[in-house]
Amino acid sequence: MSNSQSIEGHSPEKTVQMLTDRAAIVDLTHRYCWALDTHDWDDLDSVFTQEACGDLLADVVGREAIKTRVRTALTPLHQTQHLVANHQIILSGDTAKCRCYLQAQHVRVKEAGGDNFIIAGRYEDELLRTPDGWRISFRRLIVMWTQGRLS
């Protein structure tokens, strides 16, 4: 994915639409993080299309498979905190591409102080504008580095 699109040089109407779409897409990535950290798996219905698929360190096909994948990975943990930043977004009508950095801290308490496992990487998403707003149709998780042990 090349750099994000500039909002400069467009009509005021086009600029407003681009800013609105970008804000909605960034909000979508935040909603994903909150759903994971609060274990509100059903909130992922408002993040992914029904047919969404992805590479989440394993191939998943369909929104229910995505929900199962993240629920299975995160339920055994005591706490998680997923952060996303540095969004680059390319809009193309009713489709878009977005990539953003992520850092996720995972805590499994074994004794005083607990054990932390940190993942840093990025999400690379393909999105569709639906009647209910922007939704992710494909998500790839790329791990750039880790620290600590998950178990």
Backbone as JSON Lines, residues from 0, in Angstrom:
{"i":0,"aa":"M","n":[0.86,-1.17,0.0],"ca":[0.0,0.0,0.0],"c":[0.89,1.22,0.0]}
{"i":1,"aa":"S","n":[0.62,2.15,-0.87],"ca":[1.4,3.39,-0.9],"c":[0.9,4.33,0.19]}
{"i":2,"aa":"N","n":[1.47,5.49,0.24],"ca":[1.09,6.46,1.26],"c":[-0.39,6.81,1.18]}
{"i":3,"aa":"S","n":[-0.93,7.31,2.28],"ca":[-2.34,7.68,2.29],"c":[-2.58,8.86,1.36]}
{"i":4,"aa":"Q","n":[-3.82,9.03,0.99],"ca":[-4.19,10.11,0.09],"c":[-4.17,11.45,0.81]}
{"i":5,"aa":"S","n":[-3.8,12.46,0.08],"ca":[-3.84,13.81,0.6],"c":[-5.26,14.35,0.46]}
{"i":6,"aa":"I","n":[-5.68,15.13,1.43],"ca":[-6.99,15.77,1.32],"c":[-6.89,17.12,0.63]}
{"i":7,"aa":"E","n":[-5.67,17.55,0.32],"ca":[-5.46,18.85,-0.32],"c":[-5.81,18.77,-1.8]}
{"i":8,"aa":"G","n":[-6.28,19.88,-2.33],"ca":[-6.53,19.97,-3.76],"c":[-7.89,19.47,-4.2]}
{"i":9,"aa":"H","n":[-8.75,19.14,-3.26],"ca":[-10.09,18.66,-3.6],"c":[-11.11,19.75,-3.32]}
{"i":10,"aa":"S","n":[-12.29,19.59,-3.87],"ca":[-13.37,20.52,-3.57],"c":[-13.71,20.41,-2.09]}
{"i":11,"aa":"P","n":[-14.32,21.45,-1.54],"ca":[-14.7,21.37,-0.12],"c":[-15.61,20.18,0.18]}
{"i":12,"aa":"E","n":[-16.52,19.87,-0.75],"ca":[-17.43,18.75,-0.55],"c":[-16.67,17.43,-0.51]}
{"i":13,"aa":"K","n":[-15.74,17.26,-1.44],"ca":[-14.93,16.04,-1.5],"c":[-14.05,15.93,-0.26]}
{"i":14,"aa":"T","n":[-13.47,17.05,0.18],"ca":[-12.63,17.04,1.37],"c":[-13.43,16.62,2.59]}
{"i":15,"aa":"V","n":[-14.63,17.16,2.76],"ca":[-15.48,16.79,3.89],"c":[-15.8,15.3,3.83]}
{"i":16,"aa":"Q","n":[-16.13,14.76,2.64],"ca":[-16.44,13.34,2.52],"c":[-15.23,12.48,2.86]}
{"i":17,"aa":"M","n":[-14.05,12.88,2.4],"ca":[-12.83,12.12,2.7],"c":[-12.55,12.13,4.2]}
{"i":18,"aa":"L","n":[-12.68,13.29,4.83],"ca":[-12.44,13.37,6.27],"c":[-13.46,12.55,7.06]}
{"i":19,"aa":"T","n":[-14.7,12.58,6.62],"ca":[-15.76,11.8,7.28],"c":[-15.47,10.31,7.15]}
{"i":20,"aa":"D","n":[-15.11,9.86,5.94],"ca":[-14.8,8.45,5.72],"c":[-13.59,8.02,6.54]}
{"i":21,"aa":"R","n":[-12.56,8.84,6.55],"ca":[-11.36,8.49,7.33],"c":[-11.67,8.39,8.82]}
{"i":22,"aa":"A","n":[-12.44,9.33,9.34],"ca":[-12.8,9.28,10.76],"c":[-13.59,8.01,11.07]}
{"i":23,"aa":"A","n":[-14.5,7.64,10.19],"ca":[-15.3,6.43,10.4],"c":[-14.41,5.18,10.38]}
{"i":24,"aa":"I","n":[-13.42,5.15,9.51],"ca":[-12.53,3.99,9.42],"c":[-11.63,3.91,10.66]}
{"i":25,"aa":"V","n":[-11.11,5.03,11.11],"ca":[-10.29,5.03,12.33],"c":[-11.15,4.59,13.52]}
{"i":26,"aa":"D","n":[-12.38,5.1,13.61],"ca":[-13.3,4.68,14.67],"c":[-13.53,3.17,14.63]}
{"i":27,"aa":"L","n":[-13.62,2.62,13.45],"ca":[-13.82,1.17,13.28],"c":[-12.65,0.4,13.87]}
{"i":28,"aa":"T","n":[-11.42,0.86,13.63],"ca":[-10.26,0.17,14.2],"c":[-10.24,0.29,15.72]}
{"i":29,"aa":"H","n":[-10.73,1.4,16.24],"ca":[-10.83,1.56,17.7],"c":[-11.9,0.63,18.26]}
{"i":30,"aa":"R","n":[-13.03,0.51,17.57],"ca":[-14.11,-0.36,18.03],"c":[-13.63,-1.81,18.13]}
{"i":31,"aa":"Y","n":[-12.78,-2.23,17.19],"ca":[-12.19,-3.56,17.22],"c":[-11.39,-3.75,18.5]}
{"i":32,"aa":"C","n":[-10.53,-2.79,18.81],"ca":[-9.7,-2.89,20.02],"c":[-10.55,-2.97,21.28]}
{"i":33,"aa":"W","n":[-11.57,-2.12,21.39],"ca":[-12.43,-2.13,22.57],"c":[-13.19,-3.45,22.68]}
{"i":34,"aa":"A","n":[-13.66,-3.99,21.57],"ca":[-14.36,-5.27,21.59],"c":[-13.46,-6.37,22.14]}
{"i":35,"aa":"L","n":[-12.19,-6.39,21.7],"ca":[-11.25,-7.4,22.18],"c":[-10.98,-7.22,23.67]}
{"i":36,"aa":"D","n":[-10.7,-6.0,24.08],"ca":[-10.28,-5.78,25.47],"c":[-11.42,-5.91,26.47]}
{"i":37,"aa":"T","n":[-12.66,-5.73,26.04],"ca":[-13.81,-5.89,26.93],"c":[-14.5,-7.24,26.74]}
{"i":38,"aa":"H","n":[-13.97,-8.05,25.84],"ca":[-14.55,-9.37,25.51],"c":[-15.99,-9.24,25.03]}
{"i":39,"aa":"D","n":[-16.28,-8.17,24.33],"ca":[-17.6,-7.96,23.75],"c":[-17.57,-8.49,22.31]}
{"i":40,"aa":"W","n":[-17.54,-9.81,22.2],"ca":[-17.34,-10.46,20.91],"c":[-18.43,-10.08,19.91]}
{"i":41,"aa":"D","n":[-19.66,-9.88,20.38],"ca":[-20.75,-9.53,19.46],"c":[-20.57,-8.15,18.86]}
{"i":42,"aa":"D","n":[-19.78,-7.28,19.51],"ca":[-19.52,-5.96,18.93],"c":[-18.69,-6.07,17.65]}
{"i":43,"aa":"L","n":[-18.03,-7.21,17.47],"ca":[-17.29,-7.42,16.22],"c":[-18.22,-7.52,15.02]}
{"i":44,"aa":"D","n":[-19.53,-7.74,15.26],"ca":[-20.5,-7.72,14.16],"c":[-20.56,-6.34,13.51]}
{"i":45,"aa":"S","n":[-20.22,-5.29,14.28],"ca":[-20.24,-3.93,13.74],"c":[-18.86,-3.52,13.21]}
{"i":46,"aa":"V","n":[-17.92,-4.45,13.18],"ca":[-16.57,-4.19,12.67],"c":[-16.33,-4.89,11.34]}
{"i":47,"aa":"F","n":[-16.8,-6.14,11.23],"ca":[-16.52,-6.97,10.05],"c":[-17.78,-7.23,9.24]}
{"i":48,"aa":"T","n":[-17.6,-7.4,7.93],"ca":[-18.71,-7.88,7.11],"c":[-18.98,-9.34,7.48]}
{"i":49,"aa":"Q","n":[-20.15,-9.82,7.17],"ca":[-20.51,-11.21,7.45],"c":[-19.52,-12.18,6.8]}
{"i":50,"aa":"E","n":[-19.08,-11.86,5.58],"ca":[-18.21,-12.75,4.81],"c":[-16.72,-12.44,5.01]}
{"i":51,"aa":"A","n":[-16.4,-11.59,5.94],"ca":[-15.01,-11.17,6.13],"c":[-14.09,-12.37,6.32]}
{"i":52,"aa":"C","n":[-12.87,-12.2,5.9],"ca":[-11.86,-13.23,6.13],"c":[-10.56,-12.53,6.5]}
{"i":53,"aa":"G","n":[-9.59,-13.31,6.87],"ca":[-8.34,-12.69,7.23],"c":[-7.24,-13.67,7.52]}
{"i":54,"aa":"D","n":[-6.1,-13.08,7.8],"ca":[-4.91,-13.81,8.23],"c":[-4.56,-13.25,9.61]}
{"i":55,"aa":"L","n":[-5.08,-13.9,10.64],"ca":[-4.85,-13.49,12.02],"c":[-3.93,-14.51,12.68]}
{"i":56,"aa":"L","n":[-2.77,-14.68,12.07],"ca":[-1.79,-15.69,12.43],"c":[-2.35,-17.09,12.18]}
{"i":57,"aa":"A","n":[-3.5,-17.15,11.57],"ca":[-4.15,-18.34,11.05],"c":[-5.2,-17.83,10.08]}
{"i":58,"aa":"D","n":[-5.46,-18.56,9.01],"ca":[-6.48,-18.16,8.06],"c":[-7.86,-18.34,8.68]}
{"i":59,"aa":"V","n":[-8.7,-17.33,8.53],"ca":[-10.07,-17.38,9.03],"c":[-10.99,-16.94,7.91]}
{"i":60,"aa":"V","n":[-12.13,-17.61,7.81],"ca":[-13.1,-17.29,6.77],"c":[-14.46,-17.1,7.43]}
{"i":61,"aa":"G","n":[-15.0,-15.9,7.31],"ca":[-16.3,-15.57,7.89],"c":[-16.17,-14.88,9.23]}
{"i":62,"aa":"R","n":[-17.11,-13.99,9.49],"ca":[-17.07,-13.2,10.73],"c":[-17.12,-14.1,11.97]}
{"i":63,"aa":"E","n":[-17.9,-15.15,11.94],"ca":[-17.97,-16.04,13.1],"c":[-16.63,-16.71,13.36]}
{"i":64,"aa":"A","n":[-15.89,-17.05,12.31],"ca":[-14.56,-17.64,12.49],"c":[-13.59,-16.62,13.08]}
{"i":65,"aa":"I","n":[-13.72,-15.37,12.68],"ca":[-12.88,-14.31,13.26],"c":[-13.19,-14.17,14.75]}
{"i":66,"aa":"K","n":[-14.47,-14.14,15.09],"ca":[-14.86,-14.01,16.5],"c":[-14.34,-15.19,17.32]}
{"i":67,"aa":"T","n":[-14.44,-16.38,16.77],"ca":[-13.94,-17.58,17.47],"c":[-12.44,-17.49,17.65]}
{"i":68,"aa":"R","n":[-11.73,-17.05,16.63],"ca":[-10.27,-16.96,16.7],"c":[-9.82,-16.01,17.81]}
{"i":69,"aa":"V","n":[-10.4,-14.81,17.87],"ca":[-9.96,-13.85,18.88],"c":[-10.45,-14.25,20.27]}
{"i":70,"aa":"R","n":[-11.65,-14.81,20.35],"ca":[-12.18,-15.25,21.65],"c":[-11.29,-16.36,22.22]}
{"i":71,"aa":"T","n":[-10.91,-17.33,21.41],"ca":[-10.06,-18.43,21.85],"c":[-8.7,-17.93,22.31]}
{"i":72,"aa":"A","n":[-8.15,-16.94,21.6],"ca":[-6.82,-16.41,21.95],"c":[-6.84,-15.57,23.21]}
{"i":73,"aa":"L","n":[-7.92,-14.81,23.42],"ca":[-7.9,-13.81,24.49],"c":[-8.62,-14.22,25.78]}
{"i":74,"aa":"T","n":[-9.56,-15.13,25.7],"ca":[-10.32,-15.49,26.9],"c":[-9.45,-16.01,28.04]}
{"i":75,"aa":"P","n":[-8.4,-16.8,27.78],"ca":[-7.58,-17.29,28.9],"c":[-6.75,-16.21,29.61]}
{"i":76,"aa":"L","n":[-6.65,-15.04,29.03],"ca":[-5.81,-13.99,29.59],"c":[-6.57,-13.18,30.64]}
{"i":77,"aa":"H","n":[-5.84,-12.6,31.58],"ca":[-6.47,-11.81,32.62],"c":[-6.81,-10.4,32.14]}
{"i":78,"aa":"Q","n":[-5.95,-9.8,31.34],"ca":[-6.19,-8.46,30.8],"c":[-5.49,-8.34,29.46]}
{"i":79,"aa":"T","n":[-6.05,-7.51,28.6],"ca":[-5.38,-7.13,27.36],"c":[-5.6,-5.65,27.12]}
{"i":80,"aa":"Q","n":[-4.69,-5.07,26.37],"ca":[-4.84,-3.68,25.96],"c":[-4.3,-3.56,24.55]}
{"i":81,"aa":"H","n":[-5.2,-3.31,23.6],"ca":[-4.85,-3.17,22.19],"c":[-4.88,-1.69,21.81]}
{"i":82,"aa":"L","n":[-3.79,-1.22,21.24],"ca":[-3.67,0.17,20.82],"c":[-3.36,0.2,19.33]}
{"i":83,"aa":"V","n":[-3.96,1.14,18.6],"ca":[-3.67,1.33,17.18],"c":[-3.36,2.79,16.91]}
{"i":84,"aa":"A","n":[-2.49,3.04,15.93],"ca":[-2.09,4.41,15.62],"c":[-1.49,4.48,14.22]}
{"i":85,"aa":"N","n":[-1.2,5.7,13.78],"ca":[-0.53,5.96,12.5],"c":[-1.29,5.36,11.31]}
{"i":86,"aa":"H","n":[-2.57,5.62,11.28],"ca":[-3.42,5.1,10.21],"c":[-3.06,5.73,8.86]}
{"i":87,"aa":"Q","n":[-2.93,4.9,7.85],"ca":[-2.84,5.34,6.46],"c":[-4.04,4.76,5.74]}
{"i":88,"aa":"I","n":[-4.79,5.63,5.08],"ca":[-6.05,5.21,4.47],"c":[-6.08,5.67,3.03]}
{"i":89,"aa":"I","n":[-6.47,4.76,2.16],"ca":[-6.69,5.08,0.74],"c":[-8.14,4.77,0.43]}
{"i":90,"aa":"L","n":[-8.88,5.81,0.04],"ca":[-10.29,5.68,-0.29],"c":[-10.46,5.53,-1.79]}
{"i":91,"aa":"S","n":[-11.39,4.67,-2.17],"ca":[-11.72,4.49,-3.58],"c":[-13.2,4.2,-3.69]}
{"i":92,"aa":"G","n":[-14.0,5.25,-3.65],"ca":[-15.46,5.08,-3.71],"c":[-15.96,4.38,-2.47]}
{"i":93,"aa":"D","n":[-16.56,3.2,-2.67],"ca":[-17.13,2.44,-1.56],"c":[-16.19,1.36,-1.05]}
{"i":94,"aa":"T","n":[-14.91,1.44,-1.42],"ca":[-13.9,0.54,-0.88],"c":[-12.75,1.38,-0.34]}
{"i":95,"aa":"A","n":[-11.97,0.77,0.51],"ca":[-10.82,1.47,1.08],"c":[-9.79,0.46,1.54]}
{"i":96,"aa":"K","n":[-8.58,0.95,1.69],"ca":[-7.52,0.17,2.32],"c":[-7.0,1.0,3.48]}
{"i":97,"aa":"C","n":[-6.67,0.32,4.56],"ca":[-6.15,1.0,5.74],"c":[-5.07,0.13,6.34]}
{"i":98,"aa":"R","n":[-3.99,0.78,6.75],"ca":[-3.01,0.07,7.55],"c":[-2.71,0.95,8.75]}
{"i":99,"aa":"C","n":[-2.47,0.29,9.87],"ca":[-2.16,1.01,11.09],"c":[-1.27,0.14,11.96]}
{"i":100,"aa":"Y","n":[-0.46,0.8,12.75],"ca":[0.38,0.08,13.69],"c":[-0.47,-0.37,14.87]}
{"i":101,"aa":"L","n":[-0.05,-1.46,15.48],"ca":[-0.71,-1.93,16.68],"c":[0.33,-2.29,17.72]}
{"i":102,"aa":"Q","n":[-0.07,-2.14,18.95],"ca":[0.7,-2.69,20.06],"c":[-0.32,-3.25,21.03]}
{"i":103,"aa":"A","n":[-0.14,-4.51,21.36],"ca":[-1.08,-5.18,22.25],"c":[-0.34,-5.81,23.4]}
{"i":104,"aa":"Q","n":[-0.78,-5.48,24.6],"ca":[-0.19,-6.06,25.8],"c":[-1.17,-7.09,26.35]}
{"i":105,"aa":"H","n":[-0.64,-8.25,26.67],"ca":[-1.44,-9.36,27.17],"c":[-0.9,-9.77,28.53]}
{"i":106,"aa":"V","n":[-1.77,-9.91,29.5],"ca":[-1.35,-10.21,30.86],"c":[-1.99,-11.52,31.3]}
{"i":107,"aa":"R","n":[-1.14,-12.42,31.74],"ca":[-1.6,-13.66,32.35],"c":[-0.97,-13.7,33.74]}
{"i":108,"aa":"V","n":[-1.8,-13.6,34.74],"ca":[-1.29,-13.51,36.11],"c":[-0.98,-14.91,36.62]}
{"i":109,"aa":"K","n":[0.29,-15.13,36.92],"ca":[0.71,-16.39,37.51],"c":[1.1,-16.19,38.97]}
{"i":110,"aa":"E","n":[1.7,-15.08,39.27],"ca":[2.1,-14.73,40.63],"c":[2.15,-13.21,40.7]}
{"i":111,"aa":"A","n":[2.52,-12.68,41.83],"ca":[2.55,-11.23,42.02],"c":[3.28,-10.56,40.86]}
{"i":112,"aa":"G","n":[2.66,-9.57,40.25],"ca":[3.26,-8.86,39.13],"c":[2.85,-9.42,37.79]}
{"i":113,"aa":"G","n":[2.51,-10.7,37.73],"ca":[2.04,-11.32,36.49],"c":[3.08,-11.38,35.41]}
{"i":114,"aa":"D","n":[2.72,-11.97,34.33],"ca":[3.57,-12.09,33.15],"c":[2.95,-11.3,32.02]}
{"i":115,"aa":"N","n":[3.76,-10.53,31.33],"ca":[3.3,-9.74,30.2],"c":[3.84,-10.3,28.9]}
{"i":116,"aa":"F","n":[3.02,-10.24,27.88],"ca":[3.43,-10.6,26.54],"c":[2.98,-9.45,25.64]}
{"i":117,"aa":"I","n":[3.93,-8.83,24.96],"ca":[3.61,-7.69,24.11],"c":[3.82,-8.07,22.65]}
{"i":118,"aa":"I","n":[2.87,-7.71,21.83],"ca":[2.96,-7.89,20.38],"c":[2.93,-6.51,19.76]}
{"i":119,"aa":"A","n":[3.84,-6.26,18.84],"ca":[3.81,-5.02,18.07],"c":[3.83,-5.4,16.6]}
{"i":120,"aa":"G","n":[3.06,-4.69,15.83],"ca":[2.98,-4.99,14.4],"c":[2.05,-4.03,13.71]}
{"i":121,"aa":"R","n":[1.35,-4.55,12.73],"ca":[0.39,-3.7,12.02],"c":[-0.75,-4.55,11.51]}
{"i":122,"aa":"Y","n":[-1.87,-3.87,11.31],"ca":[-3.02,-4.44,10.64],"c":[-3.06,-3.87,9.24]}
{"i":123,"aa":"E","n":[-3.34,-4.72,8.27],"ca":[-3.58,-4.27,6.89],"c":[-4.98,-4.72,6.53]}
{"i":124,"aa":"D","n":[-5.85,-3.75,6.32],"ca":[-7.27,-4.02,6.12],"c":[-7.76,-3.62,4.74]}
{"i":125,"aa":"E","n":[-8.76,-4.36,4.27],"ca":[-9.57,-3.97,3.13],"c":[-10.97,-3.74,3.67]}
{"i":126,"aa":"L","n":[-11.6,-2.64,3.24],"ca":[-12.88,-2.26,3.8],"c":[-13.92,-2.02,2.72]}
{"i":127,"aa":"L","n":[-15.18,-2.16,3.13],"ca":[-16.32,-1.88,2.26],"c":[-17.26,-0.92,2.97]}
{"i":128,"aa":"R","n":[-17.82,0.01,2.19],"ca":[-18.89,0.85,2.73],"c":[-20.18,0.04,2.59]}
{"i":129,"aa":"T","n":[-20.88,-0.17,3.68],"ca":[-22.13,-0.92,3.68],"c":[-23.26,0.03,4.07]}
{"i":130,"aa":"P","n":[-24.51,-0.41,3.96],"ca":[-25.61,0.44,4.43],"c":[-25.48,0.8,5.91]}
{"i":131,"aa":"D","n":[-24.74,0.0,6.68],"ca":[-24.55,0.25,8.11],"c":[-23.24,0.97,8.41]}
{"i":132,"aa":"G","n":[-22.5,1.38,7.38],"ca":[-21.23,2.07,7.58],"c":[-20.07,1.22,7.09]}
{"i":133,"aa":"W","n":[-18.85,1.71,7.32],"ca":[-17.66,0.99,6.9],"c":[-17.49,-0.28,7.71]}
{"i":134,"aa":"R","n":[-17.08,-1.35,7.03],"ca":[-16.81,-2.63,7.67],"c":[-15.55,-3.22,7.05]}
{"i":135,"aa":"I","n":[-14.8,-3.97,7.84],"ca":[-13.61,-4.65,7.36],"c":[-14.03,-5.94,6.65]}
{"i":136,"aa":"S","n":[-13.54,-6.11,5.43],"ca":[-13.82,-7.34,4.68],"c":[-12.63,-8.29,4.7]}
{"i":137,"aa":"F","n":[-11.44,-7.75,4.96],"ca":[-10.24,-8.59,5.09],"c":[-9.28,-7.9,6.05]}
{"i":138,"aa":"R","n":[-8.71,-8.68,6.98],"ca":[-7.73,-8.14,7.92],"c":[-6.52,-9.07,7.96]}
{"i":139,"aa":"R","n":[-5.35,-8.48,7.81],"ca":[-4.1,-9.22,7.98],"c":[-3.37,-8.63,9.18]}
{"i":140,"aa":"L","n":[-2.95,-9.51,10.08],"ca":[-2.13,-9.13,11.23],"c":[-0.69,-9.5,10.9]}
{"i":141,"aa":"I","n":[0.17,-8.5,10.92],"ca":[1.6,-8.71,10.67],"c":[2.33,-8.39,11.97]}
{"i":142,"aa":"V","n":[2.96,-9.41,12.55],"ca":[3.72,-9.23,13.78],"c":[5.12,-8.76,13.41]}
{"i":143,"aa":"M","n":[5.53,-7.63,13.98],"ca":[6.86,-7.08,13.72],"c":[7.84,-7.48,14.82]}
{"i":144,"aa":"W","n":[7.37,-7.53,16.08],"ca":[8.2,-8.0,17.18],"c":[7.33,-8.37,18.36]}
{"i":145,"aa":"T","n":[7.9,-9.16,19.25],"ca":[7.23,-9.54,20.49],"c":[8.22,-9.43,21.64]}
{"i":146,"aa":"Q","n":[7.67,-9.35,22.82],"ca":[8.49,-9.35,24.03],"c":[7.76,-10.13,25.1]}
{"i":147,"aa":"G","n":[8.45,-10.97,25.83],"ca":[7.85,-11.77,26.88],"c":[7.33,-13.09,26.34]}
{"i":148,"aa":"R","n":[6.64,-13.79,27.22],"ca":[6.08,-15.09,26.85],"c":[4.59,-15.08,27.09]}
{"i":149,"aa":"L","n":[3.85,-15.68,26.18],"ca":[2.39,-15.72,26.32],"c":[1.98,-16.73,27.38]}
{"i":150,"aa":"S","n":[2.73,-17.79,27.55],"ca":[2.33,-18.8,28.55],"c":[3.45,-19.09,29.51]}
